[in-house]
Amino acid sequence: MRRITVLGVGYVGLVTGACFADLGNQVICLDVIPEKIEKLKRGELPIYEPGLEEMVQRNAAAGRLAFTTSYAEAIPNAEFIFVAVGTPSGVDGEADLKYIRSAVENIAAHLTNYTIIVNRSTVPVGTGDSTAQTLIERGKKQGIDFQVVSNPEFTREGSAIYDFLNPDRVVLGSVDPKAAEAVADLYRVFTKNLMITDLRTAEMIKYASNAFLAMKISFINEIASICEKLGADVQQVAAGMGQDQRIGAAFLNAGLGFGGSCFPKDVKALTYMAEVNGLHPQLLRAVMDINRDQRRRVIVHLRQSLGTLRGKTVGLLGLAFKPNTDDIREAAAIDLAHMLSTEGAHLRAYDPVAMENAHRILDGVTFCSDAYQVAAGADAVILVTEWNEFKQLDMPRLFNSMRRKVFLDGRNVYDPLEMQAHGFEYRGVGRPLNAPNGELVRAPEREAMPVA
Ligand code: UGA
């Protein structure tokens, strides 16, 4: 049993706190927003994450997980302080470190015994060093009062608990291998694949990993656009590519581009770090450009089908940036809603869990109670988030309730030929119905291909 403090009760902090408490550790989670802590004390979550509410309630009831807004309560006596506060984008794409700075000042003010400060927030390379520097300036002795360890997280929203408990690897960086080993001991029950390196390298591994995954998505989206022009099917292209072990099948789903609180923010922050150091990170810039284009292409396609969008009714299926979360940060649906409103379209929308969040930031949208209500009277429907409940819709019912029959499948959930057979003017991403020569593109017969 270790005494662990977690600063920040967002996705990262809350999952870290709950999972460590579940192992029997004594965990206290701190946040500076009193409403969030009040909610948690009542057993309610400030965010939606499958399985987390039950885990939080169970561990709180067992006395292993507590919540506070008081640094004086959370910092003294902690053996480990996990810093999991937000690092939003600043005006130039740089990571804004105001919450980190405030956390470090408060740690300095309340530190009593030797404590390992574990940075789990995604922070610019060099932040671990400056954390140590601040503590030294506040009279604390590195190695005696504190040590700093970088421990980037690789969990996905929507499957955060699973990812935390089943990590591909755990990365730890520190100037002091013993401190890194002490943190490693917390994780050994989950994996033997623990990598110990220096602080800056650990911080960089996080950015490089997220940038690479974002690059894979932008790569396949660019290939999808080329597929559309040349009459190839990007899903089969991705399947064919993905079987090469050097490439891998994951993150090759073409769609409306990536969103969320991580990829856009981290690619921009890495770009900024490269630029202020005199570099020209062209690949990273292209990753973001392609992602923006992916949203704009929807508007172009809609205009091709409907002419002007002024006065047209467009339905959005899904508002969250991906399924199984209520997070709408940088979500494709939010970008699309803004662009469509600017074009003068009327919007109807539905999401199984993200409606409340969307309501706060979207004006003039009619929020509906299900997919069929979204489609009622619509000229076009866009499938934006691939929630399970959108995967087997009653297509004749949807078709009959729409005014015009345009269906843009932003996540390639449906079969193009089946949708065409239902009567829809259907469009997926990178899956043309017709080859450039006008021939119908058909999925191949599932027979073994003759070996040349
Ligand atoms: C991402 C990383 O996957 C995690 O490893 C990392 O820990 C996390 O960021 C973070 O830095 O905190 P997350 O943003 O929760 O996790 O979501 P992902 O599942 O990675 O999806 C990100 C976006 O990419 C979504 O909008 C999704 O729709 C899109 N995506 C993903 C695609 O468009 N195509 C794909 O093939 C995969």
Boltz pocket constraint, residues with backbone or C-beta under 6 A from the ligand:
constraints:
  - pocket:
      binder: B
      contacts: [[A, 122], [A, 153], [A, 154], [A, 155], [A, 156], [A, 157], [A, 158], [A, 210], [A, 213], [A, 217], [A, 250], [A, 251], [A, 252], [A, 253], [A, 254], [A, 255], [A, 256], [A, 257], [A, 258], [A, 259], [A, 260], [A, 261], [A, 262], [A, 263], [A, 321], [A, 322]]
      max_distance: 6.0
